[in-house]
Structures are given as C-alpha cells and as structure tokens.
Amino acid sequence: MELECFQFRYGADNYGVLLHDPRENLTTAIDAGDSYSYSSALKANGWTLDQIWITHHHADHTDGLSELKKETGALVIGPKNVTGVEKGVSEGDVIKFGQCEVEIIETPGHTLDMINYYIPSEKLIFTGDTLFVMGCGRLFEGSPEQMFRSICKIMAFPADTVLYCSHEYTLANSKFALSVDPNNNDLIKRAKKLQDIISLGNHTVPTTIGLEANTNPFCRSDDLEIRRGLDMINESNEDVFTKLRQLKDTF
C-alpha cells in the first residue's frame, strides 16, 4: 500500500481517519465529526489537509466540518445534500486523490445518502456506517432490502481489501454474531482475539472483506448453519438478512 492511514478515536466510539499520499504530500480526512480531534491528528503527523470525504449527514460525522474547512481550506467532497459539501458525488463518480482514482459507491441503508470511498489500486475502502467489524449499521432511513444490496456491493470487492469503518462496535457485534452463528470456529477464534485487543484499549479496525465474509453474520445470509438456527432454510438471502437485522435491533 502506497497510501498511509492514520486512525484515531473521538467521541464515545467514533473512528476518524486521515489518508495521506507521501508521493504527492496530500492528505484527506474521512468525515469530520470533531474538528479538534482531526486538527490534533494533522498536527501530530505534520500533515496539511487537502480534502475532506463525507460519508453521510449524521452529526457525529459532520459536526466539525465547518470549523475544519475554515481552518484548512480543504475541498469538501460528499453527498450532495450535506451542508458544507462543495463537490457533490454519487454512484459511478470517480475522484482523484494524488495518483489514485477513488470510486464512489452509494450504500443506502443506514441513511439514504450514505456513500463509500473505494480505491481499487490500494485495495482500500471506507464504509462509514454501512459495514462494521462483525456487524452493519442500524437502519435509520433505508430499508433492509437497500442495506442488503449495499453490503453485497461491498462484499464483491477482493477479499484482501482493507476496510475502515467509523465506529468501535466490535464487542457488542461479536456477542450477537456468536448468538446466531455459535458453531463458526473462525468466528469463535476471532471474537476471542478481538476481545483481548479491546481489553488492552487497542483498535479493532481496520478489517478486511475476507474476514467479514467468514465471521460477519450480515455477510453470511446464505450460510446453512445460520439459516438452521433461524428456521429459515428455504427463505431468500434478503429475508435472512432482514431477520438478522431485526434480531440485532433488540439484542
């Protein structure tokens, strides 16, 4: 990977990320939920901010946008409906970051305006609140059908694609995953490993597409064991996903 990712925590459970291209000396921020945290991260690395990529309109992703833009003059890219976005993007658009092309992937479900940023040359994707470690985003605006299709888009990328999401929800997600997929040895081992990481106060993000394919129930609606546990052997993958999301909402 030619690009450098610097990840940090802010708020109760948010992850912020700075993406840096050392070849071109360019830096972008993924979202802007807290201007102080992003500014501190920039200062710690000695980087100046050129772009801000917004994933969706929720306040924990945009509250610091106005101040960060004022401090840095960075170009704000994101969904067209988000206040402060200067370059609106949508499905199929491609933006440039240094020598890299960045594909815009619309992933409605958590919100209707959710977009992900995928960099094929780096095998790198920023999923916002769409897909998490062993979980997926709660449906505030979109439908289960929309979220299912959005996750299918993400899971179609290469298994070694590195995935950065925007929240540290791993402990709760792992407990739910084990409740619906209790005999998955890959999941059992991974949950234990990540619990140890959390106990040390370390980050469980990033993950990879391959890891989620093996251990994230929301990416495994075709799995026979999960289907047996739900008594949904013959239902569609979309229906199984919908049931999993309903169960997680009350877990």
C-alpha positions in Angstrom: 0.0 0.0 0.0 1.4 3.3 -1.1 -1.0 5.4 1.0 -0.7 5.9 4.7 -3.8 5.7 7.1 -3.7 7.3 10.5 -6.7 6.3 12.6 -7.8 7.9 15.9 -10.8 7.8 18.3 -13.2 10.7 19.2 -16.5 10.9 20.9 -17.9 7.8 22.6 -17.0 5.3 19.9 -16.2 7.1 16.6 -13.1 6.5 14.5 -11.6 9.2 12.5 -9.1 8.6 9.7 -6.6 10.7 7.8 -5.4 9.3 4.5 -2.0 10.5 3.3 -0.2 10.2 0.0 3.5 10.7 0.7 4.3 10.8 -3.0 2.2 13.9 -3.6 2.2 15.1 0.0 -1.6 15.2 0.0 -4.0 14.4 2.9 -7.7 13.7 3.1 -9.9 13.3 6.2 -12.7 10.7 6.2 -15.6 12.6 7.7 -15.3 15.5 10.2 -17.2 14.7 13.3 -14.9 16.7 15.7 -12.7 19.4 14.4 -10.3 19.4 17.4 -9.6 15.6 17.0 -8.9 15.9 13.3 -6.7 19.0 13.8 -4.8 17.3 16.5 -4.2 14.3 14.3 -3.0 16.5 11.4 -0.6 18.3 13.8 0.7 15.1 15.2 1.7 13.9 11.8 2.8 17.2 10.4 0.3 17.0 7.5 -1.8 19.7 5.9 -5.4 18.9 4.9 -6.3 19.0 1.2 -9.7 17.2 1.0 -12.5 16.0 3.3 -14.6 13.0 2.3 -18.0 12.9 3.9 -19.8 9.6 4.1 -23.3 10.8 5.3 -25.1 13.6 7.0 -25.2 12.4 10.7 -23.9 14.9 13.2 -21.2 12.6 14.6 -19.7 12.6 11.1 -20.2 16.3 10.2 -20.3 18.4 13.4 -16.7 19.6 12.9 -16.9 20.1 9.2 -17.5 23.9 9.2 -14.6 24.6 11.6 -12.2 22.1 9.9 -12.9 23.7 6.5 -12.3 27.1 8.0 -9.0 26.1 9.5 -7.6 24.2 6.5 -9.4 25.4 3.3 -9.8 21.7 2.3 -12.1 20.8 -0.5 -15.2 19.1 0.9 -16.5 16.1 -1.1 -19.6 14.0 -0.3 -23.3 13.5 -0.7 -25.0 16.5 -2.4 -27.5 17.0 0.4 -24.9 17.5 3.2 -24.4 21.2 4.3 -20.9 22.3 3.5 -20.2 19.8 0.7 -18.6 21.7 -2.3 -18.2 18.8 -4.7 -21.3 16.5 -4.6 -20.7 13.0 -5.7 -22.9 9.9 -6.5 -22.7 6.3 -7.7 -20.3 5.9 -10.6 -18.4 9.0 -10.0 -14.6 8.8 -9.8 -12.5 11.4 -7.9 -8.7 11.8 -7.9 -6.5 11.7 -4.8 -2.9 12.1 -5.9 -2.2 9.3 -8.4 -5.2 7.2 -7.1 -8.6 7.0 -8.6 -11.4 6.8 -5.9 -14.7 5.2 -6.8 -17.9 6.5 -5.3 -20.2 3.7 -4.1 -23.7 4.5 -2.9 -24.7 2.3 0.0 -28.1 3.4 1.3 -29.5 1.7 4.4 -28.2 3.3 7.5 -29.1 6.6 5.8 -30.3 7.3 2.3 -27.3 9.4 1.4 -24.6 7.0 2.6 -21.6 6.7 0.3 -18.4 4.7 0.5 -15.0 5.5 -1.0 -13.2 2.7 -2.7 -9.6 2.9 -4.0 -9.0 -0.2 -6.2 -5.3 0.4 -6.7 -4.8 0.3 -2.9 -7.5 -2.3 -2.2 -8.9 0.1 0.4 -12.5 1.1 1.2 -14.0 3.5 3.7 -17.5 2.2 4.6 -18.8 4.9 7.0 -21.7 3.3 9.0 -22.6 0.7 6.4 -20.4 -2.3 7.3 -18.7 -2.7 10.7 -16.4 -5.4 12.2 -18.9 -8.3 12.5 -21.9 -6.0 12.1 -23.7 -3.5 10.0 -25.3 -0.1 10.5 -28.7 0.3 12.1 -31.4 1.3 9.6 -32.4 4.9 10.3 -33.7 5.8 6.9 -33.2 3.0 4.4 -34.9 -0.4 4.2 -33.4 -3.9 4.9 -33.5 -4.5 1.2 -31.4 -1.5 0.5 -28.9 -2.4 3.2 -28.6 -5.9 1.9 -27.8 -4.8 -1.6 -25.4 -2.2 -0.3 -23.5 -4.9 1.7 -23.5 -7.1 -1.4 -21.7 -4.3 -3.3 -19.0 -4.1 -0.7 -18.5 -7.9 -0.4 -18.0 -8.1 -4.2 -14.6 -6.5 -3.8 -11.4 -8.6 -3.4 -11.1 -10.5 -0.1 -7.9 -8.7 0.8 -9.5 -5.3 0.5 -8.8 -3.3 3.7 -11.9 -1.9 5.2 -12.1 1.1 7.6 -15.5 1.7 9.3 -16.5 4.6 11.5 -17.3 3.1 14.9 -15.9 0.8 17.6 -18.9 -1.6 18.0 -16.9 -4.8 17.8 -17.6 -6.2 21.3 -21.4 -5.9 21.0 -21.3 -7.1 17.4 -19.2 -10.2 18.3 -21.7 -11.2 21.0 -24.6 -11.0 18.6 -22.6 -12.8 15.9 -21.9 -15.7 18.3 -25.5 -15.9 19.3 -26.6 -16.6 15.7 -23.5 -18.4 14.4 -22.3 -20.3 17.5 -20.5 -23.1 15.8 -18.4 -21.0 13.4 -14.8 -21.8 14.5 -13.4 -18.8 12.6 -15.8 -16.5 14.4 -15.1 -18.1 17.8 -11.3 -17.6 17.4 -11.7 -14.1 16.0 -14.1 -12.9 18.7 -11.7 -14.1 21.4 -8.7 -12.3 19.7 -10.7 -9.1 19.3 -11.9 -9.2 22.9 -8.3 -9.4 24.0 -7.4 -6.4 21.8 -10.3 -4.4 23.2 -9.3 -5.2 26.8 -5.9 -3.6 26.1 -7.6 -0.5 24.8 -6.5 -1.0 21.2 -8.3 -0.6 17.9 -10.2 -3.5 16.3 -10.4 -1.6 13.0 -9.5 -1.9 10.1 -10.7 -5.3 9.0 -10.8 -7.0 5.6 -13.5 -8.1 3.2 -12.3 -11.7 3.7 -12.5 -11.6 7.5 -16.1 -10.2 7.3 -17.1 -12.9 4.8 -16.1 -15.6 7.3 -17.3 -14.1 10.5 -19.9 -11.3 10.0 -23.5 -12.8 10.0 -24.8 -9.9 7.9 -22.4 -11.0 5.2 -23.4 -14.7 5.6 -27.1 -14.9 5.0 -26.5 -17.8 2.7 -24.9 -19.9 5.4 -26.7 -23.1 6.2 -25.9 -23.1 9.9 -27.2 -19.6 10.4 -30.3 -20.5 8.4 -31.0 -23.6 10.5 -30.7 -21.5 13.7 -33.3 -19.1 12.4 -35.5 -21.8 11.0 -35.2 -20.1 7.5 -33.7 -22.9 5.4 -35.7 -22.0 2.2 -36.0 -18.3 2.5 -34.1 -15.8 0.4 -30.8 -14.3 1.4 -32.5 -11.0 1.7 -35.2 -12.3 4.0 -32.5 -13.9 6.2 -30.6 -10.6 6.3 -33.8 -8.8 7.3 -34.4 -11.3 10.2 -30.8 -10.9 11.4 -31.1 -7.1 11.4 -34.4 -7.3 13.4 -32.8 -9.6 15.9 -29.8 -7.3 16.3 -32.1 -4.3 16.9 -33.4 -5.9 20.1 -30.3 -7.9 21.1 
